[in-house]
Amino acid sequence: MDHNVQQDNINICDEYIDEKITPLRPLFAKSALGDFSGILQIPEGKGAVTELYIGIQVMLQVMKDQLAQLRGFNQSLEQKVQDRTEELEEAYRQRQENEQNMKSLQEKFSFIAAHELRSPVTDINIGLSALLESGAVKEPQHITLLKRIQAKNSMLVQLLNDLLDVAGLRGEEKEYKLTKVPLDMLFREVAEEVSSTVKQLGIQITFPTPGNLLSVLAHPRSLKEVLLNLITNAIRYNKKNGSVMVEIESNKAEVIIHVKDSGIGIGRNNIDKLFTQFYRIKEEETKEIDGTGLGLFISKELMRRMHGNIWVESKKGEGSTFSFSLPIYTAP
């Protein structure tokens, strides 16, 4: 075959193929974007091109049907997810409400029980003290037993007082008024209250040198309670003939009070839980130390109300430093 004729035939075939494929290009472009709605104009007659067009049209229809099914499935799935999410949210809300109601009932029960029990338990404590001081009990073993009962009863009195303090914290916030508290006066009062205890246990305690100490903005009774709680713990968890140091530092805005002890220290795994309600360290060297697990919890709540912070630094076997900060009082 002549070369020119052959080339002409090739050109004719190319033109024919290009003519038949051209309508397919926009269709494929739309299909690539997920649009299978295109309709092909099927050539008349029979042949490979017609069969190709029919096959493509069938494929497009199948893809269109499958896409519609998938969208329907997605809508159904989204609705189910939404319904289930609403159910879970409602269940969570009800659970939160039930927990809040249960917590409220527990608080009311604790308050009522503590309030009703404090008076008779206090009377028992007074009676035990009077009995021991009267000398009516002579036998040493009986005296030892009465002192043990008195110690446990005193512990119960402290627990009831702490429970009432916790209950009171939840009801006094609106009436909580802050005022000027001179640190000289605070340290003097606290030193007097703990003097007999530290002498009895052989603990050395030091306070900042009095005279011209700053005043803080605080609630007087609450501030005293916080400091007494920290010093009492420093004494309880100290070593024999140990020491407690109360120190202060200040900046332009606040005063920081540190209570340092030479005691047994606190492990890292206990530090984060110290200020939670009823938490007590359960270790061999602390099991004989009395406590309610409420003192630090109450102290933290009192500091929050006084717009202060409280924290601890400690290492096992090396003592602890409990610190709290309060705003400096400035005259209006």
C-alpha positions as a Markdown table, in Angstrom:
| # | Residue | x | y | z |
|---|---|---|---|---|
| 1 | Met | 0.0 | 0.0 | 0.0 |
| 2 | Asp | 1.2 | 3.4 | -0.9 |
| 3 | His | 2.7 | 5.2 | 2.1 |
| 4 | Asn | 0.5 | 8.3 | 1.6 |
| 5 | Val | -2.6 | 6.3 | 1.4 |
| 6 | Gln | -1.7 | 4.5 | 4.6 |
| 7 | Gln | -1.1 | 7.8 | 6.4 |
| 8 | Asp | -4.4 | 9.1 | 5.2 |
| 9 | Asn | -6.2 | 6.1 | 6.6 |
| 10 | Ile | -4.5 | 6.6 | 10.0 |
| 11 | Asn | -5.5 | 10.2 | 10.0 |
| 12 | Ile | -9.1 | 9.2 | 9.2 |
| 13 | Cys | -9.1 | 6.7 | 12.1 |
| 14 | Asp | -7.7 | 9.3 | 14.5 |
| 15 | Glu | -10.3 | 11.8 | 13.5 |
| 16 | Tyr | -13.1 | 9.2 | 13.9 |
| 17 | Ile | -11.8 | 8.1 | 17.4 |
| 18 | Asp | -11.4 | 11.7 | 18.5 |
| 19 | Glu | -14.9 | 12.5 | 17.3 |
| 20 | Lys | -16.4 | 9.6 | 19.3 |
| 21 | Ile | -14.3 | 10.2 | 22.4 |
| 22 | Thr | -14.9 | 14.0 | 22.6 |
| 23 | Pro | -18.4 | 13.6 | 24.2 |
| 24 | Leu | -16.9 | 11.4 | 26.8 |
| 25 | Arg | -14.4 | 13.9 | 28.2 |
| 26 | Pro | -16.8 | 16.2 | 30.1 |
| 27 | Leu | -18.6 | 13.1 | 31.3 |
| 28 | Phe | -15.5 | 11.6 | 32.8 |
| 29 | Ala | -14.6 | 15.0 | 34.3 |
| 30 | Lys | -17.9 | 15.2 | 36.1 |
| 31 | Ser | -17.6 | 11.6 | 37.2 |
| 32 | Ala | -14.2 | 12.3 | 38.8 |
| 33 | Leu | -16.0 | 14.9 | 41.0 |
| 34 | Gly | -18.7 | 12.4 | 42.0 |
| 35 | Asp | -21.3 | 13.4 | 39.6 |
| 36 | Phe | -22.6 | 10.5 | 37.7 |
| 37 | Ser | -25.8 | 12.1 | 36.3 |
| 38 | Gly | -24.5 | 12.6 | 32.7 |
| 39 | Ile | -26.3 | 11.0 | 29.8 |
| 40 | Leu | -24.6 | 9.8 | 26.7 |
| 41 | Gln | -26.1 | 10.1 | 23.2 |
| 42 | Ile | -25.8 | 6.4 | 22.1 |
| 43 | Pro | -24.8 | 6.2 | 18.4 |
| 44 | Glu | -27.2 | 4.4 | 16.1 |
| 45 | Gly | -26.4 | 1.1 | 14.7 |
| 46 | Lys | -24.1 | -1.6 | 16.0 |
| 47 | Gly | -20.4 | -1.7 | 16.5 |
| 48 | Ala | -17.6 | -1.4 | 19.0 |
| 49 | Val | -18.3 | 2.3 | 19.6 |
| 50 | Thr | -22.0 | 1.8 | 20.3 |
| 51 | Glu | -21.2 | -1.1 | 22.7 |
| 52 | Leu | -18.6 | 1.2 | 24.4 |
| 53 | Tyr | -21.1 | 4.0 | 24.9 |
| 54 | Ile | -23.7 | 1.6 | 26.2 |
| 55 | Gly | -21.2 | 0.1 | 28.7 |
| 56 | Ile | -20.2 | 3.5 | 29.9 |
| 57 | Gln | -23.8 | 4.5 | 30.3 |
| 58 | Val | -24.6 | 1.4 | 32.3 |
| 59 | Met | -21.5 | 2.0 | 34.5 |
| 60 | Leu | -22.6 | 5.6 | 35.2 |
| 61 | Gln | -26.1 | 4.4 | 36.2 |
| 62 | Val | -24.6 | 1.8 | 38.5 |
| 63 | Met | -22.3 | 4.4 | 40.1 |
| 64 | Lys | -25.2 | 6.8 | 40.4 |
| 65 | Asp | -27.4 | 4.2 | 42.1 |
| 66 | Gln | -24.6 | 3.2 | 44.5 |
| 67 | Leu | -23.9 | 6.8 | 45.3 |
| 68 | Ala | -27.5 | 7.4 | 46.1 |
| 69 | Gln | -27.5 | 4.3 | 48.4 |
| 70 | Leu | -24.4 | 5.5 | 50.1 |
| 71 | Arg | -25.8 | 9.0 | 50.7 |
| 72 | Gly | -28.9 | 7.4 | 52.2 |
| 73 | Phe | -26.8 | 5.2 | 54.4 |
| 74 | Asn | -24.8 | 8.2 | 55.5 |
| 75 | Gln | -27.9 | 10.2 | 56.4 |
| 76 | Ser | -29.3 | 7.2 | 58.3 |
| 77 | Leu | -26.0 | 6.8 | 60.1 |
| 78 | Glu | -25.8 | 10.5 | 60.9 |
| 79 | Gln | -29.4 | 10.4 | 62.3 |
| 80 | Lys | -28.6 | 7.4 | 64.4 |
| 81 | Val | -25.4 | 9.0 | 65.7 |
| 82 | Gln | -27.3 | 12.2 | 66.5 |
| 83 | Asp | -30.1 | 10.2 | 68.3 |
| 84 | Arg | -27.6 | 8.2 | 70.3 |
| 85 | Thr | -25.6 | 11.3 | 71.2 |
| 86 | Glu | -28.7 | 12.9 | 72.5 |
| 87 | Glu | -29.5 | 9.8 | 74.5 |
| 88 | Leu | -26.0 | 9.8 | 76.0 |
| 89 | Glu | -26.2 | 13.5 | 76.8 |
| 90 | Glu | -29.5 | 13.0 | 78.6 |
| 91 | Ala | -28.2 | 10.0 | 80.5 |
| 92 | Tyr | -25.1 | 12.0 | 81.5 |
| 93 | Arg | -27.2 | 14.9 | 82.6 |
| 94 | Gln | -29.4 | 12.6 | 84.7 |
| 95 | Arg | -26.4 | 11.0 | 86.2 |
| 96 | Gln | -24.9 | 14.3 | 87.1 |
| 97 | Glu | -28.2 | 15.4 | 88.6 |
| 98 | Asn | -28.5 | 12.2 | 90.6 |
| 99 | Glu | -24.9 | 12.5 | 91.8 |
| 100 | Gln | -25.5 | 16.1 | 92.9 |
| 101 | Asn | -28.7 | 15.0 | 94.7 |
| 102 | Met | -26.8 | 12.2 | 96.4 |
| 103 | Lys | -24.0 | 14.5 | 97.4 |
| 104 | Ser | -26.5 | 17.0 | 98.8 |
| 105 | Leu | -28.2 | 14.2 | 100.8 |
| 106 | Gln | -24.8 | 13.0 | 102.1 |
| 107 | Glu | -23.8 | 16.5 | 103.1 |
| 108 | Lys | -27.1 | 17.1 | 104.9 |
| 109 | Phe | -26.8 | 13.7 | 106.7 |
| 110 | Ser | -23.2 | 14.5 | 107.7 |
| 111 | Phe | -24.2 | 17.9 | 109.1 |
| 112 | Ile | -27.2 | 16.6 | 111.0 |
| 113 | Ala | -25.3 | 13.6 | 112.4 |
| 114 | Ala | -22.3 | 15.7 | 113.4 |
| 115 | His | -24.5 | 18.4 | 114.9 |
| 116 | Glu | -26.5 | 15.9 | 117.0 |
| 117 | Leu | -23.5 | 13.9 | 118.1 |
| 118 | Arg | -21.2 | 16.7 | 119.0 |
| 119 | Ser | -22.9 | 17.7 | 122.2 |
| 120 | Pro | -23.1 | 14.3 | 123.8 |
| 121 | Val | -19.6 | 13.3 | 122.7 |
| 122 | Thr | -18.2 | 16.6 | 124.1 |
| 123 | Asp | -20.0 | 15.9 | 127.4 |
| 124 | Ile | -18.4 | 12.4 | 127.5 |
| 125 | Asn | -15.0 | 14.0 | 127.0 |
| 126 | Ile | -15.6 | 16.5 | 129.8 |
| 127 | Gly | -16.8 | 13.7 | 132.0 |
| 128 | Leu | -13.7 | 11.6 | 131.3 |
| 129 | Ser | -11.5 | 14.5 | 132.1 |
| 130 | Ala | -13.3 | 15.2 | 135.4 |
| 131 | Leu | -13.1 | 11.5 | 136.3 |
| 132 | Leu | -9.4 | 11.3 | 135.7 |
| 133 | Glu | -8.7 | 14.6 | 137.6 |
| 134 | Ser | -10.8 | 13.6 | 140.6 |
| 135 | Gly | -8.5 | 10.7 | 141.5 |
| 136 | Ala | -11.5 | 8.4 | 142.0 |
| 137 | Val | -9.8 | 5.8 | 139.7 |
| 138 | Lys | -6.8 | 4.3 | 141.5 |
| 139 | Glu | -5.8 | 1.3 | 139.5 |
| 140 | Pro | -3.0 | 2.1 | 136.9 |
| 141 | Gln | -4.5 | -0.1 | 134.3 |
| 142 | His | -7.9 | 1.5 | 134.7 |
| 143 | Ile | -6.3 | 5.0 | 134.4 |
| 144 | Thr | -4.5 | 3.9 | 131.2 |
| 145 | Leu | -7.7 | 2.5 | 129.7 |
| 146 | Leu | -9.6 | 5.8 | 130.6 |
| 147 | Lys | -6.9 | 7.9 | 129.0 |
| 148 | Arg | -7.0 | 5.8 | 125.8 |
| 149 | Ile | -10.8 | 6.2 | 125.7 |
| 150 | Gln | -10.4 | 9.9 | 126.3 |
| 151 | Ala | -7.9 | 10.1 | 123.4 |
| 152 | Lys | -10.2 | 8.3 | 121.0 |
| 153 | Asn | -13.2 | 10.4 | 122.2 |
| 154 | Ser | -11.2 | 13.6 | 121.6 |
| 155 | Met | -10.5 | 12.3 | 118.1 |
| 156 | Leu | -14.2 | 11.8 | 117.6 |
| 157 | Val | -14.9 | 15.4 | 118.8 |
| 158 | Gln | -12.3 | 16.7 | 116.3 |
| 159 | Leu | -13.9 | 14.7 | 113.5 |
| 160 | Leu | -17.4 | 16.1 | 114.3 |
| 161 | Asn | -16.0 | 19.6 | 114.5 |
| 162 | Asp | -14.3 | 19.2 | 111.1 |
| 163 | Leu | -17.5 | 17.8 | 109.5 |
| 164 | Leu | -19.4 | 20.8 | 110.8 |
| 165 | Asp | -16.7 | 23.1 | 109.4 |
| 166 | Val | -17.0 | 21.4 | 106.0 |
| 167 | Ala | -20.8 | 21.8 | 106.1 |
| 168 | Gly | -20.4 | 25.4 | 107.2 |
| 169 | Leu | -18.0 | 26.1 | 104.3 |
| 170 | Arg | -20.8 | 25.4 | 101.8 |
| 171 | Gly | -23.2 | 27.9 | 103.4 |
| 172 | Glu | -21.1 | 30.9 | 104.4 |
| 173 | Glu | -19.6 | 32.1 | 101.2 |
| 174 | Lys | -22.0 | 35.0 | 100.7 |
| 175 | Glu | -21.2 | 36.2 | 104.3 |
| 176 | Tyr | -17.4 | 35.8 | 104.0 |
| 177 | Lys | -15.9 | 39.2 | 104.7 |
| 178 | Leu | -12.1 | 39.9 | 104.5 |
| 179 | Thr | -10.4 | 42.4 | 106.6 |
| 180 | Lys | -7.0 | 43.5 | 108.0 |
| 181 | Val | -5.2 | 40.9 | 109.9 |
| 182 | Pro | -1.8 | 41.9 | 111.5 |
| 183 | Leu | 0.7 | 39.0 | 111.3 |
| 184 | Asp | 2.2 | 40.1 | 114.7 |
| 185 | Met | -1.1 | 39.4 | 116.4 |
| 186 | Leu | -1.7 | 36.2 | 114.5 |
| 187 | Phe | 1.7 | 34.6 | 115.3 |
| 188 | Arg | 1.3 | 35.6 | 119.0 |
| 189 | Glu | -2.1 | 34.0 | 119.3 |
| 190 | Val | -1.0 | 30.8 | 117.5 |
| 191 | Ala | 2.2 | 30.5 | 119.5 |
| 192 | Glu | 0.2 | 30.7 | 122.8 |
| 193 | Glu | -2.2 | 27.9 | 121.6 |
| 194 | Val | 0.5 | 25.4 | 120.6 |
| 195 | Ser | 3.1 | 26.2 | 123.4 |
| 196 | Ser | 2.0 | 23.5 | 125.8 |
| 197 | Thr | 1.9 | 20.8 | 123.0 |
| 198 | Val | 5.4 | 21.6 | 121.7 |
| 199 | Lys | 6.8 | 21.6 | 125.3 |
| 200 | Gln | 5.2 | 18.2 | 126.0 |
| 201 | Leu | 6.5 | 16.6 | 122.8 |
| 202 | Gly | 9.9 | 18.3 | 122.9 |
| 203 | Ile | 9.4 | 20.1 | 119.6 |
| 204 | Gln | 11.3 | 23.3 | 118.9 |
| 205 | Ile | 9.1 | 25.9 | 117.2 |
| 206 | Thr | 10.1 | 29.4 | 116.0 |
| 207 | Phe | 8.1 | 32.3 | 114.6 |
| 208 | Pro | 9.1 | 35.4 | 112.8 |
| 209 | Thr | 10.6 | 38.1 | 115.0 |
| 210 | Pro | 7.7 | 40.3 | 116.1 |
| 211 | Gly | 7.6 | 44.0 | 115.4 |
| 212 | Asn | 6.4 | 45.8 | 112.3 |
| 213 | Leu | 5.3 | 42.7 | 110.4 |
| 214 | Leu | 2.9 | 43.2 | 107.5 |
| 215 | Ser | -0.8 | 42.8 | 107.7 |
| 216 | Val | -2.8 | 40.7 | 105.2 |
| 217 | Leu | -6.3 | 40.9 | 103.8 |
| 218 | Ala | -8.0 | 37.8 | 105.2 |
| 219 | His | -10.8 | 36.4 | 107.4 |
| 220 | Pro | -9.2 | 36.4 | 110.9 |
| 221 | Arg | -10.7 | 33.2 | 112.2 |
| 222 | Ser | -10.1 | 31.3 | 109.0 |
| 223 | Leu | -6.5 | 32.4 | 108.7 |
| 224 | Lys | -5.8 | 31.4 | 112.2 |
| 225 | Glu | -7.4 | 28.0 | 111.5 |
| 226 | Val | -5.3 | 27.4 | 108.5 |
| 227 | Leu | -2.0 | 28.3 | 110.3 |
| 228 | Leu | -3.0 | 26.1 | 113.3 |
| 229 | Asn | -3.8 | 23.2 | 110.9 |
| 230 | Leu | -0.4 | 23.4 | 109.3 |
| 231 | Ile | 1.5 | 23.7 | 112.5 |
| 232 | Thr | -0.5 | 20.9 | 114.1 |
| 233 | Asn | 0.4 | 18.6 | 111.2 |
| 234 | Ala | 4.0 | 19.7 | 111.4 |
| 235 | Ile | 4.1 | 18.7 | 115.1 |
| 236 | Arg | 2.2 | 15.4 | 114.5 |
| 237 | Tyr | 4.4 | 14.2 | 111.7 |
| 238 | Asn | 7.7 | 15.4 | 113.1 |
| 239 | Lys | 10.6 | 13.4 | 114.5 |
| 240 | Lys | 11.5 | 13.1 | 118.1 |
| 241 | Asn | 13.0 | 16.4 | 119.3 |
| 242 | Gly | 12.3 | 17.9 | 115.9 |
| 243 | Ser | 11.7 | 21.5 | 114.9 |
| 244 | Val | 9.0 | 23.6 | 113.3 |
| 245 | Met | 9.8 | 27.0 | 111.7 |
| 246 | Val | 7.3 | 29.5 | 110.6 |
| 247 | Glu | 8.8 | 32.0 | 108.1 |
| 248 | Ile | 7.5 | 34.8 | 105.9 |
| 249 | Glu | 8.4 | 36.4 | 102.7 |
| 250 | Ser | 6.7 | 39.1 | 100.7 |
| 251 | Asn | 6.6 | 40.9 | 97.4 |
| 252 | Lys | 4.7 | 44.0 | 96.3 |
| 253 | Ala | 1.4 | 42.2 | 96.2 |
| 254 | Glu | 1.3 | 39.3 | 98.7 |
| 255 | Val | 2.8 | 37.7 | 101.7 |
| 256 | Ile | 3.9 | 34.1 | 101.7 |
| 257 | Ile | 3.9 | 32.1 | 105.0 |
| 258 | His | 6.0 | 28.9 | 105.2 |
| 259 | Val | 5.6 | 26.2 | 107.8 |
| 260 | Lys | 8.7 | 24.1 | 107.7 |
| 261 | Asp | 9.2 | 20.9 | 109.7 |
| 262 | Ser | 12.0 | 18.3 | 110.2 |
| 263 | Gly | 9.6 | 15.5 | 110.1 |
| 264 | Ile | 9.1 | 12.3 | 108.1 |
| 265 | Gly | 8.4 | 14.0 | 104.8 |
| 266 | Ile | 5.8 | 13.0 | 102.1 |
| 267 | Gly | 6.3 | 10.8 | 99.1 |
| 268 | Arg | 5.7 | 12.1 | 95.6 |
| 269 | Asn | 2.7 | 9.7 | 95.1 |
| 270 | Asn | 0.9 | 11.2 | 98.1 |
| 271 | Ile | 1.5 | 14.9 | 97.5 |
| 272 | Asp | -1.2 | 15.4 | 94.8 |
| 273 | Lys | -3.9 | 13.9 | 97.0 |
| 274 | Leu | -3.1 | 15.7 | 100.3 |
| 275 | Phe | -5.7 | 18.4 | 99.9 |
| 276 | Thr | -8.6 | 16.1 | 99.1 |
| 277 | Gln | -11.4 | 15.3 | 101.5 |
| 278 | Phe | -10.7 | 12.5 | 104.0 |
| 279 | Tyr | -7.3 | 11.6 | 102.5 |
| 280 | Arg | -4.7 | 10.3 | 104.9 |
| 281 | Ile | -1.3 | 8.8 | 104.2 |
| 282 | Lys | -1.4 | 5.1 | 105.0 |
| 283 | Glu | 2.1 | 4.0 | 105.7 |
| 284 | Glu | 3.8 | 2.1 | 108.6 |
| 285 | Glu | 5.2 | 5.3 | 110.2 |
| 286 | Thr | 1.9 | 7.2 | 110.1 |
| 287 | Lys | -0.6 | 4.5 | 111.1 |
| 288 | Glu | -0.4 | 5.5 | 114.8 |
| 289 | Ile | -0.9 | 9.2 | 114.1 |
| 290 | Asp | -4.4 | 10.4 | 114.7 |
| 291 | Gly | -6.2 | 12.6 | 112.2 |
| 292 | Thr | -9.5 | 13.1 | 110.3 |
| 293 | Gly | -8.2 | 13.7 | 106.8 |
| 294 | Leu | -10.1 | 17.0 | 106.7 |
| 295 | Gly | -7.7 | 19.6 | 108.0 |
| 296 | Leu | -5.8 | 20.2 | 104.7 |
| 297 | Phe | -9.1 | 20.0 | 102.7 |
| 298 | Ile | -10.6 | 22.7 | 104.9 |
| 299 | Ser | -7.4 | 24.8 | 104.7 |
| 300 | Lys | -7.4 | 24.7 | 100.9 |
| 301 | Glu | -11.1 | 25.8 | 100.8 |
| 302 | Leu | -10.5 | 28.6 | 103.3 |
| 303 | Met | -7.5 | 29.8 | 101.3 |
| 304 | Arg | -9.6 | 29.9 | 98.1 |
| 305 | Arg | -12.2 | 32.0 | 99.8 |
| 306 | Met | -9.5 | 34.4 | 101.0 |
| 307 | His | -8.2 | 34.7 | 97.4 |
| 308 | Gly | -5.0 | 32.9 | 98.4 |
| 309 | Asn | -3.1 | 29.8 | 97.4 |
| 310 | Ile | -1.7 | 26.8 | 99.4 |
| 311 | Trp | 0.8 | 24.2 | 98.4 |
| 312 | Val | 3.5 | 21.9 | 99.7 |
| 313 | Glu | 7.0 | 20.9 | 98.9 |
| 314 | Ser | 8.3 | 17.7 | 100.5 |
| 315 | Lys | 10.7 | 14.8 | 100.1 |
| 316 | Lys | 10.4 | 11.5 | 101.9 |
| 317 | Gly | 12.6 | 11.5 | 105.0 |
| 318 | Glu | 13.6 | 15.2 | 104.7 |
| 319 | Gly | 10.6 | 17.1 | 106.2 |
| 320 | Ser | 8.0 | 19.2 | 104.5 |
| 321 | Thr | 7.3 | 22.8 | 103.8 |
| 322 | Phe | 3.6 | 23.9 | 103.6 |
| 323 | Ser | 3.2 | 27.4 | 102.2 |
| 324 | Phe | 0.3 | 29.7 | 101.6 |
| 325 | Ser | 0.0 | 33.2 | 100.1 |
| 326 | Leu | -2.4 | 36.1 | 100.8 |
| 327 | Pro | -2.8 | 39.6 | 99.5 |
| 328 | Ile | -1.1 | 42.4 | 101.5 |
| 329 | Tyr | -3.6 | 44.6 | 103.2 |
| 330 | Thr | -3.6 | 48.2 | 101.9 |
| 331 | Ala | -5.6 | 50.9 | 103.6 |
| 332 | Pro | -8.6 | 52.1 | 101.5 |
